[in-house]
Each structure stands twice: as structure tokens, then as C-alpha cells.
Amino acid sequence: MPRFFFNTHIGDELVSDPEGEELRDLDRAWEVARAMIRELLKTEGAERSLLSAILDMSDEPVTKH
């Protein structure tokens, strides 16, 4: 099963996902990403910086430079 990593960019900050998640395919990874965004907006929706955040889904981990 492929492993997908969900990294979040908020301005210049990177919140990396070093472990990732094994998912059956790209369609399932898209569903998980959408659910993550919805949950984050529900719990942290008052945080204005999240409106410009980028969720980056990848099949490789991202390292901070």
C-alpha cells in the first residue's frame, strides 16, 4: 500500500508529516486530505492564517531546510 505524507505550509512555516499514512490509493488520500482540512477549519477556524495555508500531499517525506 502506498504511503502519503500531508505537510502543511502556513506562510513561511512548514508543519511536516514525517510518518505519513498508508492508504489504498490516490483517491483515498484525497478524501483524507479533505477531511483533514474540514476538521482543522472546524477546530481552528478562527485562526485567520489558516485561510492561506497550503496542504501538500506527497508520496515522499519533506525535510525542513
C-alpha positions as CSV (number, residue, x, y, z in Angstrom):
1,M,0.0,0.0,0.0
2,P,1.4,3.5,-0.8
3,R,2.3,5.9,1.9
4,F,1.2,9.5,1.7
5,F,2.5,12.5,3.6
6,F,0.4,15.5,4.4
7,N,2.5,18.6,5.0
8,T,1.1,22.0,5.8
9,H,2.6,25.3,4.8
10,I,1.4,28.3,6.7
11,G,3.2,31.4,5.5
12,D,6.9,30.6,5.9
13,E,6.2,27.8,8.4
14,L,6.2,24.2,7.5
15,V,4.4,21.6,9.6
16,S,5.8,18.4,8.3
17,D,4.2,14.9,8.5
18,P,7.3,12.7,9.0
19,E,5.4,9.4,9.3
20,G,2.7,9.7,6.6
21,E,-0.2,7.3,6.3
22,E,-0.6,4.1,4.3
23,L,-3.6,4.5,2.1
24,R,-5.0,2.2,-0.7
25,D,-4.8,4.8,-3.5
26,L,-4.7,8.4,-4.5
27,D,-8.5,8.8,-4.3
28,R,-8.4,7.7,-0.7
29,A,-5.5,10.1,0.0
30,W,-7.6,13.0,-1.5
31,E,-10.5,12.0,0.8
32,V,-8.2,12.0,3.9
33,A,-6.8,15.5,2.9
34,R,-10.3,16.9,2.5
35,A,-11.3,15.5,5.9
36,M,-8.2,17.0,7.5
37,I,-9.0,20.4,6.1
38,R,-12.6,20.3,7.2
39,E,-11.6,19.2,10.7
40,L,-8.9,21.8,11.0
41,L,-11.3,24.6,10.0
42,K,-13.9,23.3,12.4
43,T,-11.5,23.3,15.4
44,E,-9.2,26.2,14.4
45,G,-11.4,28.2,12.1
46,A,-10.9,31.4,14.0
47,E,-7.1,31.4,13.1
48,R,-7.0,33.7,10.1
49,S,-3.6,32.4,8.9
50,L,-5.2,29.0,8.0
51,L,-7.2,30.7,5.2
52,S,-3.9,31.0,3.3
53,A,-2.5,27.6,4.4
54,I,-1.5,25.0,1.8
55,L,-1.9,21.3,2.4
56,D,0.7,19.5,0.4
57,M,0.1,15.8,-0.2
58,S,3.2,13.8,-1.3
59,D,4.5,10.3,-1.6
60,E,7.8,11.3,0.0
61,P,8.5,12.9,3.3
62,V,9.5,16.6,3.4
63,T,12.5,17.7,5.4
64,K,13.0,21.1,6.9
65,H,16.0,23.1,5.5
